[in-house]
Amino acid sequence: MTKTTGTPAAAMPDDLRFEDAYARLEAVLARLQTGNMPLDDALTAYEEGMLLAARCQELLEAAELRVEQLEQADDGTFGTPHIFMDDGDEINDEEPPF
């Protein structure tokens, strides 16, 4: 049986940046598209690709949420979400400088 070269699920780092995950996903897709892989290797690559695609989706959703939070308000100002300490005190109680 051929030894797989893909990244197992347990080795997928949680701090993988979008650009790095996307580049790895493209590399996995290129390997799969050649069609010259043993079945076990292809399944491992497919699993890695699915994990990378999920990571990319997660990061895109987080970025979308940040953009929504920073969108322009009705009065023409830009806002940021208010952050509260555990004791209920608001951290950013001042208006942003822009």
N, C-alpha and C positions, 0 to 999 in steps of 0.2 A: 504494500500500500504506500502511496506517495505521501510524504510529509507535507503538511499545509504550511503556507508562508503568510497567510492572512493574520490579522490581529484578532485574537479571541475576544469575546464579549467582555470578559473580566479585565482585559487590558485597555479598554476604551477609557481614556482619561476624562473626568468630568470637567476639567478646565480647558478642554480643547477649543481653540478659537475657531470662529466661523471660517475664516480663510483657509486655515489648516485642514479643517474637516472637509471643506468643499474640494480642496486639492486632492486629498486622499480619496474622496468619493469618485472624482474624475479618474484617478489612477485605477481604482477598482473596476469601474465601468469599462475602461480601456482593456483591462485584462480579461474581463468577461466577454467582451465583444470579439476577441480574437477567436474564441471557440476552441482553443487548443489546450484546454485544461482538463485534467482528470475530474470526474464527477465530485469526489470529495473536496478537491480544491475549489471547484466552482461553487459548491454549497457554502464553504467557508467564506469565500469572497462575497457571495450574495448576502450572507449574514452580516459581514462587516459593512457592506454597502448599505444595508437597511439600518444598521445602527448609526452609521455616519449621516444618512439622510434624516433620521430622527433627531440627531444632534443639531444639524443645520436648521431644521424646522423649529426646534426649541429656541435656538439663538435668534432666528428671524422673528419669532413671536415676541420675545423679550425686547428686541429692538423696536418693533412696532408699538408695543406698550409704552416704551420710553418716549417715542415720537408723539403719541397721543397725549401723554402727560405734559409735553412741552408745547403743544399746539397753541396757537394764538387764541386768546379769550375774546368774547364778544366785544369788550371795550377797547380792543386793539393792543392790550398788553399781553405779555407772555407770562405764563405761570409755571410753577413747579409744584409738585405734590408736597403737601405739608407732612413733615415727619415728626412723630411724637416719641418722646422718651418713655421708658417703662412707667415713670411716675405721672405721665399725662402732660408734662410740659412740652410745648411745641418748640422744635429746634429752629426752624426757619420761619420765624414770625415776622420777618421784615420782607418788604417787597424786593424782588430781584433788581439789580442795578441797571437794567436795560429797559 
